[in-house]
């Protein structure tokens, strides 16, 4: 998965994860586009953080940073949407779901970086 491919994957996966969280966890939106916008914001912030933090040696640190940033963004951005409400645990569970989607993406990115160094 190359760099642009990872961004596209994030732009698809993060909004889907937030929509799923909307139905499963204590997070509420008034309109369907709101969790999609939040997911796009999470994808962009997550990609920037990956560029700064993600190395083979820092995979765990990058995952923890993604989790903390996602929880904070969900908790603080959701109330700005009309009818948007989230509990602390709703934000944490949503961030956990997003973090679970990040694990295979991080592994693929680190593998691609190793292959680029070898080539």
C-alpha positions as CSV (number, residue, x, y, z in Angstrom):
1,X,0.0,0.0,0.0
2,X,1.7,3.2,-1.2
3,X,1.4,6.6,0.5
4,X,-1.5,7.9,-1.7
5,X,-3.2,4.5,-1.4
6,X,-3.0,4.7,2.4
7,X,-4.6,8.2,2.3
8,X,-7.5,6.9,0.1
9,X,-7.9,3.9,2.3
10,X,-8.1,6.1,5.4
11,X,-10.6,8.5,3.7
12,X,-12.8,5.4,3.1
13,X,-12.3,3.5,6.3
14,X,-12.4,6.3,8.9
15,X,-15.9,7.6,7.9
16,X,-17.2,4.0,7.8
17,X,-15.9,3.4,11.3
18,X,-17.5,6.6,12.6
19,X,-20.8,5.6,11.0
20,X,-20.6,2.2,12.6
21,X,-19.7,3.7,15.9
22,X,-22.8,6.0,15.6
23,X,-25.0,2.9,15.6
24,X,-23.1,1.0,18.2
25,X,-21.8,3.4,20.8
26,X,-23.2,6.4,22.8
27,X,-22.5,9.0,20.1
28,X,-25.3,10.8,18.2
29,X,-25.5,12.8,15.1
30,X,-28.6,14.6,13.6
31,X,-27.6,14.1,10.0
32,X,-25.9,11.3,8.1
33,X,-23.2,13.6,6.6
34,X,-21.9,14.6,10.1
35,X,-20.1,11.3,11.0
36,X,-18.7,11.3,7.4
37,X,-17.2,14.7,7.9
38,X,-15.8,13.7,11.3
39,X,-14.3,10.5,9.7
40,X,-12.6,12.6,7.0
41,X,-11.1,14.9,9.6
42,X,-9.9,11.9,11.6
43,X,-8.4,10.4,8.4
44,X,-6.5,13.6,7.5
45,X,-5.2,14.1,11.1
46,X,-4.3,10.4,11.3
47,X,-2.3,10.5,8.0
48,X,-0.4,13.6,9.2
49,X,0.5,11.8,12.5
50,X,1.6,8.7,10.6
51,X,4.0,10.8,8.5
52,X,5.5,12.3,11.7
53,X,5.5,9.2,14.0
54,X,5.3,5.9,12.1
55,X,8.5,3.9,11.9
56,X,9.1,0.2,12.6
57,X,10.4,1.1,16.1
58,X,7.5,3.4,16.9
59,X,4.5,1.4,15.7
60,X,3.0,1.1,19.2
61,X,3.6,4.7,20.0
62,X,2.0,5.7,16.7
63,X,-1.1,3.6,17.5
64,X,-1.4,5.0,21.0
65,X,-1.1,8.6,19.6
66,X,-3.7,7.8,17.0
67,X,-6.1,6.5,19.7
68,X,-5.6,9.5,22.0
69,X,-6.0,12.0,19.1
70,X,-9.1,10.2,17.7
71,X,-10.7,10.1,21.2
72,X,-10.0,13.8,21.7
73,X,-11.2,14.8,18.3
74,X,-14.4,12.8,18.5
75,X,-15.1,14.1,22.0
76,X,-14.5,17.8,21.2
77,X,-15.7,18.0,17.5
78,X,-18.9,16.1,17.8
79,X,-20.8,18.7,19.9
80,X,-20.1,21.3,17.2
81,X,-22.4,19.5,14.9
82,X,-26.1,20.4,15.0
83,X,-27.6,17.7,17.3
84,X,-24.2,16.1,17.9
85,X,-23.7,14.5,21.3
86,X,-21.1,12.1,22.6
87,X,-20.2,10.7,26.0
88,X,-16.6,10.2,27.1
89,X,-17.0,6.5,26.7
90,X,-18.6,7.0,23.3
91,X,-15.5,8.9,22.2
92,X,-13.2,6.2,23.7
93,X,-15.0,3.4,22.0
94,X,-15.1,5.1,18.7
95,X,-11.3,5.8,19.0
96,X,-10.8,2.1,19.8
97,X,-12.7,1.1,16.7
98,X,-10.6,3.4,14.6
99,X,-7.5,2.2,16.3
100,X,-8.4,-1.4,15.4
101,X,-8.6,-0.3,11.7
102,X,-5.2,1.4,12.0
103,X,-3.3,-1.8,13.0
104,X,-3.2,-3.4,9.5
105,X,-2.7,0.0,7.9
106,X,0.4,0.7,10.0
107,X,1.8,-2.8,9.4
108,X,1.3,-2.3,5.6
109,X,3.0,1.1,5.7
110,X,6.0,-0.1,7.7
111,X,6.3,-3.1,5.3
112,X,6.2,-0.8,2.3
113,X,8.9,1.5,3.8
114,X,11.1,-1.6,4.4
115,X,10.7,-2.7,0.8
116,X,11.6,0.8,-0.4
117,X,14.8,0.8,1.6
118,X,15.8,-2.6,0.3
119,X,15.1,-1.7,-3.3
